[in-house]
Amino acid sequence: MKKVLVLLIVVLIALLPLTAIASNFEWHGSKWKTIDDETGKPKSLIQLTVTEGKLSGRILRLLAGADPTVTRVKAPADDLYQRHGRKLGMGTLIIADMVLNGDKWEGGTILEPKTGKLYKCQLWLSDTGELKVRGFITLFYRTQTWKPVD
């Protein structure tokens, strides 16, 4: 029992630097290359901003080879961001109202470009410095890994 406790303490101490990296990361203005989890191909560049403690993300540009077809936003409750019935494109807000909870941003929504639907969202930094982006409805979810852009 004593060995297990010592091992647990050693593991927790080893993980402390990783938590510090995530909490000290400069989220505002960070840019990310989205990677389609189905095809593995880059799709777009997204810029994250933090205003009054809430994180949001907008499309900066579509990348070469990305499907230029856009879907009209179908979520009628989305009138707050004035996206309902509009085409998606550069400048479109796709992540909204995220709040920091420990090392994760959560409580907001993400817009799925193919379907135009809104999903609950979580964001966090992986150990490798990539961004994990999860869109979900209750127990069903999809997670993408976005790459940092300098």
VOKENU-780282 format. One record per atom (N, C-alpha, C): residue in three letters; x negated, y, z negated; atom name; residue number from 1. Coordinates in nm, 2 decimals, decimal comma, padded with zeros to 4 digits. Example, Ala and Ser with C-alpha at 12.3 -4.5 7.8 and 13.67 -1.06 7.14 Angstrom:
+------+--------+--------+--------+-------+----------+
: kese :   east :  north :     up : vokol : drendren :
+------+--------+--------+--------+-------+----------+
:  ala : -01,32 : -00,57 : -00,78 :     N :        1 :
:  ala : -01,23 : -00,45 : -00,78 :    CA :        1 :
:  ala : -01,32 : -00,33 : -00,78 :     C :        1 :
:  ser : -01,28 : -00,22 : -00,71 :     N :        2 :
:  ser : -01,37 : -00,11 : -00,71 :    CA :        2 :
:  ser : -01,29 :  00,00 : -00,79 :     C :        2 :
+------+--------+--------+--------+-------+----------+
END
This chain:
+------+--------+--------+--------+-------+----------+
: kese :   east :  north :     up : vokol : drendren :
+------+--------+--------+--------+-------+----------+
:  met : -00,08 : -00,12 :  00,00 :     N :        1 :
:  met :  00,00 :  00,00 :  00,00 :    CA :        1 :
:  met : -00,09 :  00,13 :  00,00 :     C :        1 :
:  lys : -00,20 :  00,12 : -00,08 :     N :        2 :
:  lys : -00,29 :  00,24 : -00,08 :    CA :        2 :
:  lys : -00,35 :  00,26 :  00,05 :     C :        2 :
:  lys : -00,39 :  00,15 :  00,12 :     N :        3 :
:  lys : -00,45 :  00,17 :  00,25 :    CA :        3 :
:  lys : -00,36 :  00,23 :  00,35 :     C :        3 :
:  val : -00,23 :  00,19 :  00,35 :     N :        4 :
:  val : -00,13 :  00,25 :  00,44 :    CA :        4 :
:  val : -00,11 :  00,40 :  00,41 :     C :        4 :
:  leu : -00,11 :  00,44 :  00,29 :     N :        5 :
:  leu : -00,10 :  00,58 :  00,25 :    CA :        5 :
:  leu : -00,22 :  00,66 :  00,30 :     C :        5 :
:  val : -00,34 :  00,60 :  00,28 :     N :        6 :
:  val : -00,46 :  00,67 :  00,33 :    CA :        6 :
:  val : -00,46 :  00,68 :  00,48 :     C :        6 :
:  leu : -00,42 :  00,58 :  00,55 :     N :        7 :
:  leu : -00,41 :  00,58 :  00,70 :    CA :        7 :
:  leu : -00,31 :  00,68 :  00,74 :     C :        7 :
:  leu : -00,19 :  00,69 :  00,68 :     N :        8 :
:  leu : -00,09 :  00,79 :  00,71 :    CA :        8 :
:  leu : -00,14 :  00,93 :  00,70 :     C :        8 :
:  ile : -00,22 :  00,96 :  00,59 :     N :        9 :
:  ile : -00,27 :  01,09 :  00,57 :    CA :        9 :
:  ile : -00,38 :  01,12 :  00,67 :     C :        9 :
:  val : -00,46 :  01,03 :  00,71 :     N :       10 :
:  val : -00,56 :  01,05 :  00,81 :    CA :       10 :
:  val : -00,49 :  01,08 :  00,95 :     C :       10 :
:  val : -00,39 :  01,01 :  00,98 :     N :       11 :
:  val : -00,32 :  01,03 :  01,11 :    CA :       11 :
:  val : -00,25 :  01,17 :  01,11 :     C :       11 :
:  leu : -00,19 :  01,21 :  01,00 :     N :       12 :
:  leu : -00,13 :  01,34 :  00,99 :    CA :       12 :
:  leu : -00,23 :  01,45 :  01,00 :     C :       12 :
:  ile : -00,35 :  01,44 :  00,94 :     N :       13 :
:  ile : -00,45 :  01,54 :  00,95 :    CA :       13 :
:  ile : -00,50 :  01,55 :  01,10 :     C :       13 :
:  ala : -00,51 :  01,43 :  01,16 :     N :       14 :
:  ala : -00,56 :  01,43 :  01,30 :    CA :       14 :
:  ala : -00,46 :  01,50 :  01,40 :     C :       14 :
:  leu : -00,33 :  01,50 :  01,36 :     N :       15 :
:  leu : -00,23 :  01,56 :  01,45 :    CA :       15 :
:  leu : -00,21 :  01,70 :  01,43 :     C :       15 :
:  leu : -00,26 :  01,76 :  01,32 :     N :       16 :
:  leu : -00,24 :  01,90 :  01,29 :    CA :       16 :
:  leu : -00,29 :  01,99 :  01,40 :     C :       16 :
:  pro : -00,41 :  01,97 :  01,46 :     N :       17 :
:  pro : -00,45 :  02,06 :  01,57 :    CA :       17 :
:  pro : -00,35 :  02,06 :  01,68 :     C :       17 :
:  leu : -00,29 :  01,95 :  01,71 :     N :       18 :
:  leu : -00,19 :  01,95 :  01,82 :    CA :       18 :
:  leu : -00,07 :  02,03 :  01,79 :     C :       18 :
:  thr : -00,02 :  02,03 :  01,67 :     N :       19 :
:  thr :  00,09 :  02,12 :  01,63 :    CA :       19 :
:  thr :  00,05 :  02,27 :  01,64 :     C :       19 :
:  ala : -00,07 :  02,30 :  01,60 :     N :       20 :
:  ala : -00,12 :  02,44 :  01,61 :    CA :       20 :
:  ala : -00,12 :  02,48 :  01,75 :     C :       20 :
:  ile : -00,17 :  02,40 :  01,84 :     N :       21 :
:  ile : -00,18 :  02,44 :  01,98 :    CA :       21 :
:  ile : -00,04 :  02,47 :  02,03 :     C :       21 :
:  ala :  00,06 :  02,39 :  02,00 :     N :       22 :
:  ala :  00,20 :  02,41 :  02,05 :    CA :       22 :
:  ala :  00,26 :  02,54 :  01,99 :     C :       22 :
:  ser :  00,24 :  02,56 :  01,86 :     N :       23 :
:  ser :  00,30 :  02,68 :  01,80 :    CA :       23 :
:  ser :  00,23 :  02,81 :  01,84 :     C :       23 :
:  asn :  00,10 :  02,80 :  01,87 :     N :       24 :
:  asn :  00,03 :  02,92 :  01,91 :    CA :       24 :
:  asn :  00,03 :  02,95 :  02,06 :     C :       24 :
:  phe :  00,09 :  02,86 :  02,14 :     N :       25 :
:  phe :  00,09 :  02,88 :  02,28 :    CA :       25 :
:  phe :  00,17 :  03,01 :  02,32 :     C :       25 :
:  glu :  00,12 :  03,08 :  02,41 :     N :       26 :
:  glu :  00,19 :  03,20 :  02,46 :    CA :       26 :
:  glu :  00,29 :  03,17 :  02,56 :     C :       26 :
:  trp :  00,42 :  03,15 :  02,52 :     N :       27 :
:  trp :  00,52 :  03,11 :  02,61 :    CA :       27 :
:  trp :  00,56 :  03,22 :  02,70 :     C :       27 :
:  his :  00,57 :  03,35 :  02,65 :     N :       28 :
:  his :  00,61 :  03,46 :  02,73 :    CA :       28 :
:  his :  00,52 :  03,48 :  02,86 :     C :       28 :
:  gly :  00,58 :  03,48 :  02,97 :     N :       29 :
:  gly :  00,50 :  03,50 :  03,10 :    CA :       29 :
:  gly :  00,43 :  03,38 :  03,15 :     C :       29 :
:  ser :  00,45 :  03,26 :  03,08 :     N :       30 :
:  ser :  00,38 :  03,14 :  03,13 :    CA :       30 :
:  ser :  00,45 :  03,09 :  03,26 :     C :       30 :
:  lys :  00,37 :  03,04 :  03,35 :     N :       31 :
:  lys :  00,43 :  02,99 :  03,48 :    CA :       31 :
:  lys :  00,40 :  02,84 :  03,49 :     C :       31 :
:  trp :  00,50 :  02,78 :  03,55 :     N :       32 :
:  trp :  00,50 :  02,63 :  03,56 :    CA :       32 :
:  trp :  00,54 :  02,58 :  03,70 :     C :       32 :
:  lys :  00,48 :  02,48 :  03,74 :     N :       33 :
:  lys :  00,51 :  02,41 :  03,87 :    CA :       33 :
:  lys :  00,61 :  02,30 :  03,84 :     C :       33 :
:  thr :  00,73 :  02,30 :  03,89 :     N :       34 :
:  thr :  00,82 :  02,19 :  03,86 :    CA :       34 :
:  thr :  00,78 :  02,07 :  03,95 :     C :       34 :
:  ile :  00,79 :  01,96 :  03,89 :     N :       35 :
:  ile :  00,76 :  01,83 :  03,96 :    CA :       35 :
:  ile :  00,89 :  01,75 :  03,96 :     C :       35 :
:  asp :  00,94 :  01,71 :  04,07 :     N :       36 :
:  asp :  01,06 :  01,63 :  04,08 :    CA :       36 :
:  asp :  01,03 :  01,49 :  04,02 :     C :       36 :
:  asp :  01,11 :  01,45 :  03,92 :     N :       37 :
:  asp :  01,09 :  01,32 :  03,85 :    CA :       37 :
:  asp :  01,12 :  01,21 :  03,94 :     C :       37 :
:  glu :  01,20 :  01,23 :  04,05 :     N :       38 :
:  glu :  01,24 :  01,12 :  04,14 :    CA :       38 :
:  glu :  01,14 :  01,10 :  04,25 :     C :       38 :
:  thr :  01,08 :  01,21 :  04,31 :     N :       39 :
:  thr :  00,99 :  01,20 :  04,42 :    CA :       39 :
:  thr :  00,85 :  01,23 :  04,38 :     C :       39 :
:  gly :  00,82 :  01,29 :  04,27 :     N :       40 :
:  gly :  00,69 :  01,32 :  04,22 :    CA :       40 :
:  gly :  00,63 :  01,44 :  04,30 :     C :       40 :
:  lys :  00,71 :  01,51 :  04,38 :     N :       41 :
:  lys :  00,66 :  01,62 :  04,46 :    CA :       41 :
:  lys :  00,69 :  01,76 :  04,39 :     C :       41 :
:  pro :  00,60 :  01,86 :  04,40 :     N :       42 :
:  pro :  00,63 :  01,99 :  04,35 :    CA :       42 :
:  pro :  00,74 :  02,05 :  04,42 :     C :       42 :
:  lys :  00,83 :  02,13 :  04,35 :     N :       43 :
:  lys :  00,94 :  02,19 :  04,40 :    CA :       43 :
:  lys :  00,94 :  02,34 :  04,40 :     C :       43 :
:  ser :  00,90 :  02,39 :  04,28 :     N :       44 :
:  ser :  00,91 :  02,54 :  04,27 :    CA :       44 :
:  ser :  00,82 :  02,59 :  04,16 :     C :       44 :
:  leu :  00,81 :  02,72 :  04,15 :     N :       45 :
:  leu :  00,74 :  02,78 :  04,04 :    CA :       45 :
:  leu :  00,84 :  02,85 :  03,95 :     C :       45 :
:  ile :  00,83 :  02,83 :  03,82 :     N :       46 :
:  ile :  00,92 :  02,89 :  03,73 :    CA :       46 :
:  ile :  00,84 :  02,98 :  03,63 :     C :       46 :
:  gln :  00,89 :  03,10 :  03,59 :     N :       47 :
:  gln :  00,83 :  03,18 :  03,49 :    CA :       47 :
:  gln :  00,92 :  03,18 :  03,37 :     C :       47 :
:  leu :  00,86 :  03,16 :  03,26 :     N :       48 :
:  leu :  00,93 :  03,16 :  03,13 :    CA :       48 :
:  leu :  00,91 :  03,29 :  03,06 :     C :       48 :
:  thr :  01,01 :  03,35 :  03,00 :     N :       49 :
:  thr :  01,00 :  03,47 :  02,92 :    CA :       49 :
:  thr :  01,07 :  03,45 :  02,79 :     C :       49 :
:  val :  01,02 :  03,53 :  02,69 :     N :       50 :
:  val :  01,09 :  03,53 :  02,56 :    CA :       50 :
:  val :  01,13 :  03,67 :  02,53 :     C :       50 :
:  thr :  01,26 :  03,68 :  02,51 :     N :       51 :
:  thr :  01,32 :  03,81 :  02,47 :    CA :       51 :
:  thr :  01,40 :  03,80 :  02,35 :     C :       51 :
:  glu :  01,37 :  03,88 :  02,25 :     N :       52 :
:  glu :  01,45 :  03,87 :  02,12 :    CA :       52 :
:  glu :  01,46 :  03,73 :  02,07 :     C :       52 :
:  gly :  01,35 :  03,65 :  02,08 :     N :       53 :
:  gly :  01,34 :  03,52 :  02,02 :    CA :       53 :
:  gly :  01,40 :  03,41 :  02,10 :     C :       53 :
:  lys :  01,45 :  03,44 :  02,22 :     N :       54 :
:  lys :  01,52 :  03,34 :  02,31 :    CA :       54 :
:  lys :  01,43 :  03,33 :  02,44 :     C :       54 :
:  leu :  01,41 :  03,20 :  02,47 :     N :       55 :
:  leu :  01,33 :  03,17 :  02,59 :    CA :       55 :
:  leu :  01,43 :  03,15 :  02,71 :     C :       55 :
:  ser :  01,38 :  03,20 :  02,83 :     N :       56 :
:  ser :  01,46 :  03,18 :  02,95 :    CA :       56 :
:  ser :  01,36 :  03,16 :  03,06 :     C :       56 :
:  gly :  01,41 :  03,10 :  03,17 :     N :       57 :
:  gly :  01,32 :  03,07 :  03,29 :    CA :       57 :
:  gly :  01,39 :  03,11 :  03,42 :     C :       57 :
:  arg :  01,31 :  03,17 :  03,51 :     N :       58 :
:  arg :  01,36 :  03,21 :  03,64 :    CA :       58 :
:  arg :  01,27 :  03,14 :  03,75 :     C :       58 :
:  ile :  01,34 :  03,12 :  03,87 :     N :       59 :
:  ile :  01,26 :  03,07 :  03,98 :    CA :       59 :
:  ile :  01,18 :  03,18 :  04,04 :     C :       59 :
:  leu :  01,05 :  03,16 :  04,05 :     N :       60 :
:  leu :  00,96 :  03,26 :  04,12 :    CA :       60 :
:  leu :  00,96 :  03,24 :  04,27 :     C :       60 :
:  arg :  00,94 :  03,11 :  04,31 :     N :       61 :
:  arg :  00,95 :  03,08 :  04,45 :    CA :       61 :
:  arg :  00,96 :  02,93 :  04,47 :     C :       61 :
:  leu :  01,01 :  02,89 :  04,58 :     N :       62 :
:  leu :  01,02 :  02,75 :  04,62 :    CA :       62 :
:  leu :  00,89 :  02,72 :  04,69 :     C :       62 :
:  leu :  00,84 :  02,60 :  04,67 :     N :       63 :
:  leu :  00,71 :  02,56 :  04,72 :    CA :       63 :
:  leu :  00,73 :  02,49 :  04,86 :     C :       63 :
:  ala :  00,62 :  02,48 :  04,93 :     N :       64 :
:  ala :  00,62 :  02,42 :  05,07 :    CA :       64 :
:  ala :  00,67 :  02,28 :  05,05 :     C :       64 :
:  gly :  00,76 :  02,24 :  05,13 :     N :       65 :
:  gly :  00,81 :  02,10 :  05,13 :    CA :       65 :
:  gly :  00,93 :  02,09 :  05,04 :     C :       65 :
:  ala :  00,96 :  02,19 :  04,96 :     N :       66 :
:  ala :  01,08 :  02,18 :  04,87 :    CA :       66 :
:  ala :  01,21 :  02,20 :  04,96 :     C :       66 :
:  asp :  01,31 :  02,13 :  04,92 :     N :       67 :
:  asp :  01,44 :  02,14 :  05,00 :    CA :       67 :
:  asp :  01,49 :  02,28 :  04,99 :     C :       67 :
:  pro :  01,50 :  02,36 :  05,09 :     N :       68 :
:  pro :  01,56 :  02,49 :  05,08 :    CA :       68 :
:  pro :  01,71 :  02,50 :  05,06 :     C :       68 :
:  thr :  01,77 :  02,38 :  05,07 :     N :       69 :
:  thr :  01,92 :  02,38 :  05,06 :    CA :       69 :
:  thr :  01,95 :  02,41 :  04,91 :     C :       69 :
:  val :  02,04 :  02,50 :  04,89 :     N :       70 :
:  val :  02,08 :  02,54 :  04,76 :    CA :       70 :
:  val :  02,22 :  02,50 :  04,74 :     C :       70 :
:  thr :  02,25 :  02,48 :  04,61 :     N :       71 :
:  thr :  02,39 :  02,44 :  04,57 :    CA :       71 :
:  thr :  02,45 :  02,56 :  04,50 :     C :       71 :
:  arg :  02,58 :  02,58 :  04,52 :     N :       72 :
:  arg :  02,65 :  02,68 :  04,45 :    CA :       72 :
:  arg :  02,67 :  02,63 :  04,31 :     C :       72 :
:  val :  02,65 :  02,72 :  04,21 :     N :       73 :
:  val :  02,67 :  02,69 :  04,07 :    CA :       73 :
:  val :  02,82 :  02,66 :  04,05 :     C :       73 :
:  lys :  02,84 :  02,55 :  03,99 :     N :       74 :
:  lys :  02,98 :  02,50 :  03,97 :    CA :       74 :
:  lys :  03,04 :  02,53 :  03,83 :     C :       74 :
:  ala :  02,95 :  02,57 :  03,74 :     N :       75 :
:  ala :  03,00 :  02,58 :  03,60 :    CA :       75 :
:  ala :  03,08 :  02,71 :  03,58 :     C :       75 :
:  pro :  03,21 :  02,71 :  03,57 :     N :       76 :
:  pro :  03,29 :  02,83 :  03,55 :    CA :       76 :
:  pro :  03,26 :  02,90 :  03,42 :     C :       76 :
:  ala :  03,21 :  02,83 :  03,32 :     N :       77 :
:  ala :  03,18 :  02,90 :  03,19 :    CA :       77 :
:  ala :  03,05 :  02,97 :  03,20 :     C :       77 :
:  asp :  02,99 :  02,97 :  03,32 :     N :       78 :
:  asp :  02,86 :  03,04 :  03,34 :    CA :       78 :
:  asp :  02,87 :  03,18 :  03,38 :     C :       78 :
:  asp :  02,98 :  03,24 :  03,37 :     N :       79 :
:  asp :  03,00 :  03,38 :  03,41 :    CA :       79 :
:  asp :  02,91 :  03,48 :  03,34 :     C :       79 :
:  leu :  02,86 :  03,44 :  03,22 :     N :       80 :
:  leu :  02,77 :  03,53 :  03,14 :    CA :       80 :
:  leu :  02,65 :  03,56 :  03,23 :     C :       80 :
:  tyr :  02,60 :  03,47 :  03,30 :     N :       81 :
:  tyr :  02,48 :  03,49 :  03,38 :    CA :       81 :
:  tyr :  02,51 :  03,52 :  03,53 :     C :       81 :
:  gln :  02,64 :  03,54 :  03,56 :     N :       82 :
:  gln :  02,69 :  03,57 :  03,69 :    CA :       82 :
:  gln :  02,63 :  03,48 :  03,80 :     C :       82 :
:  arg :  02,63 :  03,35 :  03,77 :     N :       83 :
:  arg :  02,58 :  03,25 :  03,87 :    CA :       83 :
:  arg :  02,69 :  03,17 :  03,93 :     C :       83 :
:  his :  02,81 :  03,18 :  03,88 :     N :       84 :
:  his :  02,92 :  03,10 :  03,93 :    CA :       84 :
:  his :  02,95 :  03,13 :  04,07 :     C :       84 :
:  gly :  02,95 :  03,03 :  04,16 :     N :       85 :
:  gly :  02,98 :  03,05 :  04,30 :    CA :       85 :
:  gly :  02,87 :  03,11 :  04,38 :     C :       85 :
:  arg :  02,76 :  03,14 :  04,32 :     N :       86 :
:  arg :  02,65 :  03,20 :  04,40 :    CA :       86 :
:  arg :  02,54 :  03,09 :  04,44 :     C :       86 :
:  lys :  02,47 :  03,12 :  04,54 :     N :       87 :
:  lys :  02,36 :  03,03 :  04,59 :    CA :       87 :
:  lys :  02,24 :  03,05 :  04,50 :     C :       87 :
:  leu :  02,17 :  02,94 :  04,48 :     N :       88 :
:  leu :  02,04 :  02,95 :  04,40 :    CA :       88 :
:  leu :  01,93 :  03,00 :  04,49 :     C :       88 :
:  gly :  01,83 :  03,06 :  04,43 :     N :       89 :
:  gly :  01,72 :  03,10 :  04,50 :    CA :       89 :
:  gly :  01,62 :  03,17 :  04,41 :     C :       89 :
:  met :  01,52 :  03,24 :  04,47 :     N :       90 :
:  met :  01,42 :  03,32 :  04,39 :    CA :       90 :
:  met :  01,49 :  03,41 :  04,30 :     C :       90 :
:  gly :  01,44 :  03,42 :  04,18 :     N :       91 :
:  gly :  01,50 :  03,50 :  04,08 :    CA :       91 :
:  gly :  01,62 :  03,45 :  04,00 :     C :       91 :
:  thr :  01,66 :  03,33 :  04,04 :     N :       92 :
:  thr :  01,78 :  03,27 :  03,97 :    CA :       92 :
:  thr :  01,74 :  03,22 :  03,83 :     C :       92 :
:  leu :  01,82 :  03,25 :  03,73 :     N :       93 :
:  leu :  01,79 :  03,21 :  03,60 :    CA :       93 :
:  leu :  01,84 :  03,06 :  03,59 :     C :       93 :
:  ile :  01,74 :  02,98 :  03,56 :     N :       94 :
:  ile :  01,78 :  02,83 :  03,55 :    CA :       94 :
:  ile :  01,77 :  02,78 :  03,41 :     C :       94 :
:  ile :  01,70 :  02,85 :  03,32 :     N :       95 :
:  ile :  01,69 :  02,81 :  03,18 :    CA :       95 :
:  ile :  01,73 :  02,93 :  03,10 :     C :       95 :
:  ala :  01,82 :  02,91 :  03,00 :     N :       96 :
:  ala :  01,87 :  03,02 :  02,92 :    CA :       96 :
:  ala :  01,90 :  02,99 :  02,78 :     C :       96 :
:  asp :  01,88 :  03,09 :  02,69 :     N :       97 :
:  asp :  01,92 :  03,08 :  02,55 :    CA :       97 :
:  asp :  01,85 :  02,98 :  02,46 :     C :       97 :
:  met :  01,73 :  02,95 :  02,50 :     N :       98 :
:  met :  01,65 :  02,85 :  02,42 :    CA :       98 :
:  met :  01,60 :  02,92 :  02,29 :     C :       98 :
:  val :  01,60 :  02,85 :  02,18 :     N :       99 :
:  val :  01,55 :  02,90 :  02,05 :    CA :       99 :
:  val :  01,44 :  02,80 :  02,00 :     C :       99 :
:  leu :  01,34 :  02,85 :  01,94 :     N :      100 :
:  leu :  01,23 :  02,77 :  01,89 :    CA :      100 :
:  leu :  01,27 :  02,70 :  01,76 :     C :      100 :
:  asn :  01,26 :  02,57 :  01,76 :     N :      101 :
:  asn :  01,29 :  02,49 :  01,64 :    CA :      101 :
:  asn :  01,17 :  02,40 :  01,62 :     C :      101 :
:  gly :  01,08 :  02,44 :  01,53 :     N :      102 :
:  gly :  00,95 :  02,37 :  01,51 :    CA :      102 :
:  gly :  00,86 :  02,38 :  01,63 :     C :      102 :
:  asp :  00,83 :  02,27 :  01,70 :     N :      103 :
:  asp :  00,75 :  02,28 :  01,82 :    CA :      103 :
:  asp :  00,83 :  02,26 :  01,95 :     C :      103 :
:  lys :  00,97 :  02,26 :  01,94 :     N :      104 :
:  lys :  01,05 :  02,24 :  02,05 :    CA :      104 :
:  lys :  01,14 :  02,37 :  02,07 :     C :      104 :
:  trp :  01,17 :  02,40 :  02,20 :     N :      105 :
:  trp :  01,27 :  02,50 :  02,23 :    CA :      105 :
:  trp :  01,40 :  02,42 :  02,26 :     C :      105 :
:  glu :  01,51 :  02,46 :  02,20 :     N :      106 :
:  glu :  01,63 :  02,39 :  02,22 :    CA :      106 :
:  glu :  01,75 :  02,48 :  02,20 :     C :      106 :
:  gly :  01,87 :  02,42 :  02,21 :     N :      107 :
:  gly :  01,99 :  02,50 :  02,19 :    CA :      107 :
:  gly :  02,04 :  02,58 :  02,31 :     C :      107 :
:  gly :  01,96 :  02,57 :  02,42 :     N :      108 :
:  gly :  02,00 :  02,65 :  02,54 :    CA :      108 :
:  gly :  02,05 :  02,55 :  02,65 :     C :      108 :
:  thr :  02,05 :  02,60 :  02,77 :     N :      109 :
:  thr :  02,09 :  02,52 :  02,89 :    CA :      109 :
:  thr :  01,99 :  02,53 :  03,00 :     C :      109 :
:  ile :  02,00 :  02,43 :  03,09 :     N :      110 :
:  ile :  01,92 :  02,43 :  03,21 :    CA :      110 :
:  ile :  02,02 :  02,40 :  03,33 :     C :      110 :
:  leu :  01,99 :  02,47 :  03,44 :     N :      111 :
:  leu :  02,08 :  02,45 :  03,56 :    CA :      111 :
:  leu :  02,01 :  02,35 :  03,65 :     C :      111 :
:  glu :  02,08 :  02,25 :  03,69 :     N :      112 :
:  glu :  02,03 :  02,15 :  03,78 :    CA :      112 :
:  glu :  02,06 :  02,19 :  03,93 :     C :      112 :
:  pro :  01,96 :  02,23 :  04,00 :     N :      113 :
:  pro :  01,98 :  02,29 :  04,13 :    CA :      113 :
:  pro :  02,05 :  02,20 :  04,23 :     C :      113 :
:  lys :  02,03 :  02,07 :  04,23 :     N :      114 :
:  lys :  02,10 :  01,98 :  04,33 :    CA :      114 :
:  lys :  02,25 :  01,98 :  04,31 :     C :      114 :
:  thr :  02,30 :  01,98 :  04,19 :     N :      115 :
:  thr :  02,44 :  01,97 :  04,16 :    CA :      115 :
:  thr :  02,51 :  02,10 :  04,12 :     C :      115 :
:  gly :  02,43 :  02,19 :  04,08 :     N :      116 :
:  gly :  02,48 :  02,32 :  04,03 :    CA :      116 :
:  gly :  02,54 :  02,31 :  03,89 :     C :      116 :
:  lys :  02,51 :  02,20 :  03,82 :     N :      117 :
:  lys :  02,57 :  02,18 :  03,69 :    CA :      117 :
:  lys :  02,48 :  02,22 :  03,58 :     C :      117 :
:  leu :  02,53 :  02,26 :  03,46 :     N :      118 :
:  leu :  02,46 :  02,30 :  03,35 :    CA :      118 :
:  leu :  02,44 :  02,19 :  03,25 :     C :      118 :
:  tyr :  02,33 :  02,17 :  03,19 :     N :      119 :
:  tyr :  02,30 :  02,07 :  03,09 :    CA :      119 :
:  tyr :  02,24 :  02,13 :  02,97 :     C :      119 :
:  lys :  02,25 :  02,07 :  02,85 :     N :      120 :
:  lys :  02,18 :  02,11 :  02,73 :    CA :      120 :
:  lys :  02,03 :  02,08 :  02,76 :     C :      120 :
:  cys :  01,94 :  02,16 :  02,70 :     N :      121 :
:  cys :  01,80 :  02,15 :  02,73 :    CA :      121 :
:  cys :  01,71 :  02,15 :  02,61 :     C :      121 :
:  gln :  01,60 :  02,08 :  02,62 :     N :      122 :
:  gln :  01,49 :  02,09 :  02,53 :    CA :      122 :
:  gln :  01,36 :  02,10 :  02,61 :     C :      122 :
:  leu :  01,27 :  02,18 :  02,55 :     N :      123 :
:  leu :  01,14 :  02,20 :  02,61 :    CA :      123 :
:  leu :  01,03 :  02,18 :  02,50 :     C :      123 :
:  trp :  00,92 :  02,12 :  02,54 :     N :      124 :
:  trp :  00,81 :  02,11 :  02,44 :    CA :      124 :
:  trp :  00,68 :  02,08 :  02,52 :     C :      124 :
:  leu :  00,57 :  02,12 :  02,46 :     N :      125 :
:  leu :  00,44 :  02,09 :  02,52 :    CA :      125 :
:  leu :  00,39 :  01,95 :  02,49 :     C :      125 :
:  ser :  00,34 :  01,88 :  02,59 :     N :      126 :
:  ser :  00,28 :  01,75 :  02,56 :    CA :      126 :
:  ser :  00,14 :  01,77 :  02,51 :     C :      126 :
:  asp :  00,08 :  01,66 :  02,47 :     N :      127 :
:  asp : -00,06 :  01,66 :  02,42 :    CA :      127 :
:  asp : -00,15 :  01,70 :  02,53 :     C :      127 :
:  thr : -00,12 :  01,69 :  02,65 :     N :      128 :
:  thr : -00,20 :  01,72 :  02,77 :    CA :      128 :
:  thr : -00,19 :  01,87 :  02,81 :     C :      128 :
:  gly : -00,09 :  01,94 :  02,75 :     N :      129 :
:  gly : -00,07 :  02,08 :  02,79 :    CA :      129 :
:  gly :  00,03 :  02,10 :  02,90 :     C :      129 :
:  glu :  00,10 :  01,99 :  02,94 :     N :      130 :
:  glu :  00,21 :  02,00 :  03,03 :    CA :      130 :
:  glu :  00,34 :  02,02 :  02,96 :     C :      130 :
:  leu :  00,44 :  02,07 :  03,03 :     N :      131 :
:  leu :  00,56 :  02,11 :  02,97 :    CA :      131 :
:  leu :  00,66 :  01,99 :  03,00 :     C :      131 :
:  lys :  00,72 :  01,94 :  02,89 :     N :      132 :
:  lys :  00,83 :  01,84 :  02,91 :    CA :      132 :
:  lys :  00,96 :  01,91 :  02,90 :     C :      132 :
:  val :  01,04 :  01,89 :  03,00 :     N :      133 :
:  val :  01,17 :  01,96 :  03,02 :    CA :      133 :
:  val :  01,28 :  01,85 :  03,02 :     C :      133 :
:  arg :  01,37 :  01,85 :  02,92 :     N :      134 :
:  arg :  01,47 :  01,75 :  02,92 :    CA :      134 :
:  arg :  01,61 :  01,81 :  02,93 :     C :      134 :
:  gly :  01,69 :  01,77 :  03,03 :     N :      135 :
:  gly :  01,83 :  01,81 :  03,04 :    CA :      135 :
:  gly :  01,91 :  01,69 :  03,00 :     C :      135 :
:  phe :  02,02 :  01,71 :  02,92 :     N :      136 :
:  phe :  02,09 :  01,60 :  02,87 :    CA :      136 :
:  phe :  02,24 :  01,63 :  02,84 :     C :      136 :
:  ile :  02,32 :  01,53 :  02,84 :     N :      137 :
:  ile :  02,46 :  01,53 :  02,79 :    CA :      137 :
:  ile :  02,46 :  01,41 :  02,69 :     C :      137 :
:  thr :  02,49 :  01,44 :  02,57 :     N :      138 :
:  thr :  02,49 :  01,34 :  02,46 :    CA :      138 :
:  thr :  02,37 :  01,25 :  02,46 :     C :      138 :
:  leu :  02,40 :  01,12 :  02,49 :     N :      139 :
:  leu :  02,29 :  01,02 :  02,49 :    CA :      139 :
:  leu :  02,22 :  01,01 :  02,63 :     C :      139 :
:  phe :  02,27 :  01,06 :  02,73 :     N :      140 :
:  phe :  02,21 :  01,05 :  02,86 :    CA :      140 :
:  phe :  02,12 :  01,17 :  02,89 :     C :      140 :
:  tyr :  02,00 :  01,14 :  02,94 :     N :      141 :
:  tyr :  01,91 :  01,25 :  02,96 :    CA :      141 :
:  tyr :  01,81 :  01,22 :  03,08 :     C :      141 :
:  arg :  01,75 :  01,32 :  03,12 :     N :      142 :
:  arg :  01,65 :  01,31 :  03,23 :    CA :      142 :
:  arg :  01,53 :  01,41 :  03,19 :     C :      142 :
:  thr :  01,41 :  01,36 :  03,19 :     N :      143 :
:  thr :  01,30 :  01,44 :  03,15 :    CA :      143 :
:  thr :  01,20 :  01,46 :  03,27 :     C :      143 :
:  gln :  01,16 :  01,58 :  03,29 :     N :      144 :
:  gln :  01,06 :  01,61 :  03,39 :    CA :      144 :
:  gln :  00,94 :  01,66 :  03,32 :     C :      144 :
:  thr :  00,82 :  01,65 :  03,39 :     N :      145 :
:  thr :  00,69 :  01,70 :  03,34 :    CA :      145 :
:  thr :  00,65 :  01,81 :  03,44 :     C :      145 :
:  trp :  00,64 :  01,94 :  03,39 :     N :      146 :
:  trp :  00,60 :  02,05 :  03,47 :    CA :      146 :
:  trp :  00,46 :  02,08 :  03,44 :     C :      146 :
:  lys :  00,38 :  02,12 :  03,54 :     N :      147 :
:  lys :  00,24 :  02,15 :  03,53 :    CA :      147 :
:  lys :  00,22 :  02,30 :  03,51 :     C :      147 :
:  pro :  00,12 :  02,33 :  03,43 :     N :      148 :
:  pro :  00,09 :  02,48 :  03,41 :    CA :      148 :
:  pro :  00,03 :  02,54 :  03,53 :     C :      148 :
:  val :  00,06 :  02,67 :  03,56 :     N :      149 :
:  val :  00,00 :  02,74 :  03,67 :    CA :      149 :
:  val : -00,08 :  02,86 :  03,61 :     C :      149 :
:  asp : -00,20 :  02,88 :  03,66 :     N :      150 :
:  asp : -00,28 :  02,99 :  03,61 :    CA :      150 :
:  asp : -00,24 :  03,12 :  03,67 :     C :      150 :
+------+--------+--------+--------+-------+----------+
END
